[in-house]
Amino acid sequence: MKKQLVTAIAATSLLMGTVCAQAGMDEAKKWVEKEFQPSTLSTADQMKEMQWFIKAAEPFKGMQINVVSETITTHEYESKVLAKAFTEITGIKITHDLIGEGDVIEKLQTQMQTGKNIYDAYINDSDLIGTHFRYNQVVPLSDWMSGEGKDVTDPMLDVDDFIGKSFTTAPDGKLYQLPDQQFANLYWFRYDWFKRPELKKKFKEIYGYELGVPVNWSAYEDIAEFFSDKVKEIDGQRVYGHMDYGKKDPSLGWRFTDAWLSMAGEGDKGIPNGLPVDEWGIRVEGCNPVGSTVARGGATNGPAAVYALTKYVDWMKKYAPPEAAGMTFSEAGPVPAQGAIAQQIFWYTAFTADMAKPGTPVVDKDGMPKWRMAPSPHGPYWEEGMKLGYQDAGSWTLLKSTPVDRRKAAWLYAQFVVSKTVSLKKTHVGLTPIRESDIWDESFTKRAPELGGLIEFYRSPARVQWTPTGTNVPDYPKLAQLWWQNVADAVTGDKTPQQAMDSLAQQQDKVMARIERSGVQGKCGPKLNPKKDPSYWLNQPGAPKKKLANEKPQGQTIDYDELVKSWAAAAKK
């Protein structure tokens, strides 16, 4: 065994020596020409950027660096292709682990709590921005790039080109994370069915307005009822007007923390997140969270939130396939591609590549999608100036507990996989755009018809209304785990929607009270308001909002083709 170990170490050393000896411009040229095309940079500028990486990496040649992310297509490309490229070009050996999203958070929490370096860098959701800037465990990148990490910060990085920059900027004005991939939560529908003359005629006869992309939840509900109960069958197949999932599982929490309440209109105006009340129903004063119950000025158990949960349960039971209530996020995700779903209000663009595969029931014989994606409809409490949906922004995060030399080497890799040299190709692979320059590249203009509206959405002014969880949430891991357990009680009927949201809001306040007592988050930690009669807050402007007398106003729709034309016109301005 000892002999085998010595042999293994020698072999590893020999391999690393070979990698280090080979690292340089010849390897960079090979990768630029064979893999990193297309790019928004000229080949000469790509080589210039690679030359910088090679020089900056010299002090770290031969180091073994470990980074981690959740398992999605974009990160698989990084782990299998870009990590290998970076190793060959720079001589820094990268191991890019892929694990479950919950496991990433667990490793991150463990390192933050123990100070033991588990990974040298993490790609974790920008949803943790409120956690990161309050706990003082994360390196503020603004300080890092101008200070200790200046010598390893790519002069061609162009931070202002990142479309998610505002998501990873804290109330102190500092950038804490660097976006690596993004995908939105949009409305998805069968464009081909919505264009059928007989269905359009029948819908208008029943509901009095045109079948089209729903602008509000009233229209979404009408369309769901239409396909599930009035149409029932298309081309010999049973069809449904809605798709969702409802199993008691952590993924049920994402279903709600990913901005379901904001779509209903529960929070305040504000981009990227509502202020003073955000889409979680948490109120902040200054930088301090002060409560999520209506009694403390929050909105988690207010009328708009209860309405949102009620509609979620009702629609799933009435208009989705019977098996939906027993499905998790990952189980429900592929269902629309099977061809029996007319629309889905809550659909992640991360599924675009799978939805566009030739041969599936939702792609025609020419390889073009029969479906489209569009902006999500809004509930009756929503107002102009509010966010309208969720955007996942997996972002590079550096911890103070990571030794500086390892942190520098990992930062080089982080910048490499988002650099202009490689980002356009990576976006074509994973369809999770992070750069404005990539979105507007001619290669995506040509590819757009195959992607069902993804490129049109990201080029549209509507994009800014889709944002991640914001800075009002003081401890994302602790608070997020409360959601799925409480929502599940409403799905099963063990609690009414009001009871479920009351429980959630009270539990969130308890967690924030514990953080407040600990003092661990310093000057921006929670400082809970004293309880008042809920009527006090419901009579104040903004959130929490009073219950509306009519929660189902007239349905409104818009023709998809006209919507896209309006986006194009706005983009030209």
Residue pairs with C-beta under 8 A, 6 or more apart in sequence:
16 62
16 64
16 93
17 62
19 87
19 88
19 91
19 93
20 61
20 62
20 91
22 88
23 54
23 57
23 61
23 87
23 88
23 89
23 90
23 91
24 54
24 89
25 47
25 50
25 51
25 54
27 88
27 89
28 47
28 50
28 51
28 53
28 54
28 89
29 47
31 50
31 85
31 88
31 89
32 43
32 46
32 47
32 50
32 421
33 43
35 81
35 85
35 425
36 46
36 85
36 421
36 422
36 425
37 425
38 424
38 425
38 428
38 441
38 443
39 46
39 420
39 421
39 422
39 423
39 424
39 425
40 420
40 423
40 424
40 435
40 437
40 438
40 441
41 49
41 420
41 421
45 156
45 420
46 420
46 421
48 156
49 154
49 156
49 419
49 420
49 421
50 89
50 421
52 154
52 155
52 156
53 86
53 89
53 90
53 154
53 412
53 415
53 416
53 419
54 89
54 90
56 151
56 152
56 154
56 412
57 90
57 91
57 92
57 409
57 412
59 405
60 90
60 91
60 92
60 405
60 408
60 409
60 412
61 90
61 91
61 92
62 91
62 92
62 93
63 92
63 93
63 405
63 406
63 409
64 93
64 95
65 92
65 93
65 94
65 95
65 120
65 121
65 406
65 409
65 410
65 413
66 94
66 95
66 97
66 119
66 120
67 94
67 95
67 96
67 97
67 119
67 120
67 121
67 122
67 123
67 410
67 413
67 414
68 96
68 97
68 98
68 99
68 104
68 107
68 119
68 122
68 123
69 75
69 78
69 79
69 96
69 97
69 98
69 99
69 104
69 122
69 123
69 124
69 180
69 394
70 98
70 99
70 100
70 101
70 104
70 123
70 394
71 98
71 99
71 100
72 181
72 350
72 394
72 430
72 432
73 350
73 353
73 429
73 430
73 431
73 432
74 180
74 181
74 394
74 426
74 429
74 430
74 432
75 96
75 98
75 123
75 180
75 181
75 394
75 430
76 98
77 426
77 429
77 430
78 96
78 180
78 417
78 426
79 96
79 97
79 98
82 96
82 416
82 417
82 422
82 426
83 94
83 95
83 96
83 413
85 422
86 92
86 94
86 412
86 413
86 416
86 417
87 93
87 94
90 412
90 416
92 409
92 412
92 413
94 413
97 119
99 107
101 125
102 250
104 122
104 123
104 124
105 124
105 128
105 477
107 118
107 119
107 122
108 122
108 124
108 128
108 397
108 399
109 477
110 116
110 118
111 117
111 118
111 119
111 399
111 401
112 135
112 137
112 399
112 401
115 401
116 401
117 399
117 401
117 402
117 403
117 406
119 402
120 402
120 406
120 407
120 409
120 410
121 396
121 397
121 398
121 402
121 407
121 410
121 411
121 413
121 414
122 396
122 397
122 399
123 180
123 181
123 394
123 395
123 396
123 397
124 177
124 394
124 395
124 397
125 392
125 393
125 394
125 395
125 468
125 469
126 164
126 167
126 168
126 177
126 179
126 393
126 394
126 395
126 468
126 469
127 257
127 392
127 468
127 469
127 473
127 476
127 480
128 397
128 476
128 477
129 167
129 168
129 169
129 170
129 176
129 177
129 468
129 469
129 470
129 471
130 170
130 469
130 470
130 471
130 472
130 473
130 474
130 475
130 476
131 473
131 474
131 475
131 476
131 477
132 138
132 170
132 176
132 177
132 397
133 140
133 170
133 171
133 172
133 174
133 176
133 471
133 524
134 474
134 475
134 521
134 522
134 524
134 525
135 475
135 520
135 521
136 400
136 522
137 399
137 400
137 401
138 176
138 177
138 397
138 398
138 399
138 400
139 149
139 398
139 399
139 400
139 407
140 170
140 172
140 174
140 175
140 176
141 174
141 175
141 176
141 177
141 178
141 398
142 173
142 174
142 175
143 174
144 153
144 398
144 411
145 153
145 159
148 404
149 407
149 408
149 411
151 408
152 408
152 409
152 411
152 412
153 411
153 415
154 415
154 419
156 419
156 420
157 415
157 418
157 419
158 420
158 437
159 165
159 175
159 178
161 420
161 435
161 436
161 437
162 178
162 179
162 418
162 434
162 435
162 436
163 179
163 182
163 433
163 434
163 435
163 436
163 439
163 458
163 463
164 179
164 182
164 391
164 393
164 395
164 434
164 468
165 175
165 179
166 271
166 272
166 467
167 179
167 272
167 391
167 393
167 395
167 467
167 468
167 470
168 175
168 176
168 177
168 178
168 179
168 393
168 395
169 175
169 176
170 176
170 471
171 287
171 471
171 524
176 397
177 395
177 396
177 397
178 395
178 396
178 414
178 415
178 418
179 393
179 394
179 395
179 396
179 418
179 434
180 394
180 395
180 396
180 414
180 417
180 418
180 434
181 392
181 393
181 394
181 430
181 432
181 434
182 391
182 392
182 393
182 394
182 432
182 433
182 434
183 348
183 349
183 350
183 391
183 392
183 431
183 432
184 348
184 349
184 389
184 390
184 391
184 392
184 457
184 463
184 466
185 258
185 259
185 346
185 347
185 348
185 349
185 376
185 389
185 390
185 391
185 392
185 466
186 347
186 348
186 349
186 373
186 374
186 375
186 376
186 389
186 457
186 466
187 213
187 214
187 220
187 343
187 344
187 345
187 347
187 373
187 374
187 375
187 376
187 377
188 336
188 343
188 344
188 347
188 355
188 371
188 372
188 373
188 374
189 213
189 342
189 343
189 344
189 371
189 372
189 374
190 341
190 342
190 343
190 362
190 370
190 371
191 369
191 370
191 371
191 372
191 452
191 560
192 364
192 370
192 371
193 199
193 227
193 234
193 342
194 200
194 211
194 212
194 213
194 560
199 211
199 231
200 210
200 211
202 226
202 230
202 231
203 210
203 211
203 223
203 226
204 210
204 211
206 226
206 230
207 222
207 226
207 555
209 219
209 554
209 555
209 556
209 557
210 557
210 559
211 223
211 226
211 557
212 557
212 558
212 559
212 560
213 374
213 375
213 377
213 557
213 558
213 559
213 560
213 563
214 220
214 222
214 223
214 343
214 377
214 555
214 556
214 557
215 377
215 378
215 556
215 557
215 558
216 377
216 378
216 379
216 380
216 553
216 555
216 556
217 263
217 264
217 311
217 377
217 378
217 379
217 380
217 552
218 380
218 552
218 553
218 554
218 555
218 556
219 377
219 555
219 556
219 557
220 343
220 345
220 377
221 311
221 315
221 552
221 555
222 555
223 241
223 342
223 343
224 241
224 242
224 315
224 318
224 319
224 342
224 343
225 241
225 318
225 319
226 241
227 239
227 240
227 241
227 319
227 342
227 343
228 239
228 240
228 241
228 242
228 318
228 319
229 241
229 319
231 239
231 241
231 342
232 238
232 239
233 239
237 339
237 340
238 340
239 340
239 341
239 342
240 319
240 320
240 321
240 340
240 341
240 342
241 319
241 342
241 343
242 315
242 316
242 318
242 319
242 320
242 341
242 342
242 343
242 344
242 345
243 320
243 321
243 324
243 332
243 335
243 336
243 341
243 343
243 344
244 255
244 312
244 315
244 316
244 320
244 324
244 332
244 344
244 346
245 251
245 252
245 255
245 324
245 325
245 327
245 328
245 329
245 331
245 332
246 252
246 313
246 316
246 324
246 325
246 326
246 327
246 488
246 491
247 325
247 326
247 327
247 328
247 331
248 484
248 485
248 488
248 491
248 492
249 328
249 329
249 484
250 481
250 484
251 328
251 329
251 330
251 484
252 328
252 329
252 483
252 484
252 487
252 488
252 491
253 480
253 481
253 482
253 483
253 484
253 485
253 487
254 329
255 312
255 329
255 346
255 484
255 487
256 309
256 312
256 483
256 484
256 487
257 280
257 469
257 480
257 483
258 346
258 390
258 392
258 469
259 279
259 387
259 389
259 390
259 467
259 469
260 308
260 312
260 346
261 267
261 279
261 280
261 281
261 299
261 300
261 304
261 305
261 308
262 274
262 279
262 382
262 386
262 387
262 388
262 389
262 390
263 308
263 345
263 376
263 377
263 378
263 379
263 382
263 388
263 389
264 304
264 305
264 307
264 308
264 311
264 378
264 379
264 380
264 381
264 382
265 304
265 378
265 379
265 380
265 381
265 382
265 383
265 386
265 545
266 277
266 279
266 281
266 299
266 302
266 304
266 305
266 308
266 381
266 543
266 545
267 273
267 274
267 277
267 278
267 279
267 281
267 299
267 386
267 387
267 543
268 274
268 275
268 276
268 277
268 278
268 386
268 542
268 543
269 275
269 383
269 384
269 385
269 386
269 542
270 278
270 385
270 386
270 387
271 385
271 387
271 464
271 465
271 467
272 387
272 464
272 467
272 468
272 470
273 279
273 387
273 467
273 469
273 470
273 471
273 472
274 386
274 387
274 543
275 284
275 472
276 283
276 284
276 285
276 297
276 542
277 283
277 297
277 298
277 299
277 472
277 542
277 543
277 544
278 284
278 469
278 470
278 472
278 473
279 387
279 469
279 470
280 292
280 300
280 469
280 472
280 473
280 479
280 508
281 292
281 298
281 299
281 300
281 301
281 302
281 305
281 505
281 508
281 543
281 544
282 289
282 291
282 292
282 298
282 300
282 472
282 473
282 508
283 289
283 290
283 291
283 292
283 296
283 297
283 298
283 299
283 472
283 529
283 543
284 290
284 471
284 472
285 527
285 529
286 524
287 471
287 523
287 524
288 524
288 525
288 526
288 527
289 472
289 473
289 474
289 512
289 525
289 526
289 527
289 528
290 296
290 297
290 298
290 526
290 527
290 528
290 529
291 297
291 298
291 509
291 512
291 528
291 529
292 298
292 299
292 300
292 301
292 505
292 508
292 509
292 512
293 300
293 301
293 502
293 505
293 506
293 508
293 509
293 531
294 300
294 301
294 302
294 505
294 534
294 537
294 538
294 544
295 531
295 532
295 533
295 534
295 537
296 509
296 528
296 529
296 530
296 531
296 532
297 529
297 532
297 537
297 540
297 544
298 505
298 508
298 509
298 544
299 305
299 543
299 544
299 545
300 501
300 504
300 505
300 508
301 498
301 501
301 502
301 504
301 505
301 506
302 538
302 543
302 544
302 545
303 381
303 538
303 544
303 545
303 546
303 547
303 548
304 379
304 381
304 543
304 544
304 545
305 501
306 497
306 498
306 501
307 379
307 380
307 381
307 547
307 551
308 379
309 487
309 490
309 497
309 500
309 501
310 497
311 379
312 487
313 490
313 491
313 497
315 345
316 324
316 325
316 491
317 325
321 335
321 340
321 341
324 332
324 335
325 491
327 335
333 348
333 351
334 351
334 354
335 341
336 344
336 347
336 351
336 355
336 362
336 371
337 351
337 354
337 355
337 357
337 360
337 361
337 362
338 360
338 361
339 360
339 361
339 362
345 376
345 377
346 376
347 373
348 392
349 373
349 431
349 432
349 454
349 457
350 392
350 431
350 432
352 373
352 431
352 451
352 452
352 454
353 430
353 431
355 362
355 369
355 371
355 452
356 363
356 369
356 450
356 451
356 452
357 363
358 367
362 369
362 370
362 371
363 369
363 370
364 370
367 450
368 449
368 450
369 450
369 451
369 452
371 452
372 452
372 453
372 560
373 452
373 453
373 454
373 457
374 453
374 457
374 560
374 563
375 388
375 389
375 457
375 462
375 465
375 563
376 388
376 389
378 388
380 548
380 550
380 551
380 552
380 553
381 545
381 548
382 388
386 465
387 465
387 466
387 467
388 462
388 465
388 466
389 465
389 466
389 467
390 466
390 467
390 468
391 466
391 467
391 468
392 468
393 434
393 468
394 432
396 411
396 414
396 418
398 407
398 410
398 411
398 414
402 410
416 422
417 423
417 426
418 434
418 435
420 435
420 437
423 434
423 435
423 438
424 435
424 437
424 438
424 441
424 443
427 433
427 434
427 435
427 438
427 444
428 443
428 444
428 447
431 451
431 454
433 439
433 458
438 444
439 455
439 458
439 459
440 459
444 455
445 455
447 455
448 454
448 455
448 456
453 560
453 564
456 564
456 567
456 568
457 463
457 567
459 567
459 571
460 567
460 570
460 571
461 567
461 570
461 571
462 567
469 476
473 479
474 512
474 515
474 521
474 524
474 525
474 526
475 511
475 515
478 511
478 515
479 508
479 511
482 504
482 507
482 508
482 511
483 504
486 495
486 500
486 501
486 503
486 504
486 507
487 500
487 504
489 495
489 499
489 500
489 503
490 496
490 497
490 499
490 500
495 503
509 528
512 526
512 528
513 526
513 528
515 521
515 525
515 526
516 525
516 526
516 527
516 528
519 525
534 544
537 544
538 544
538 545
538 546
539 546
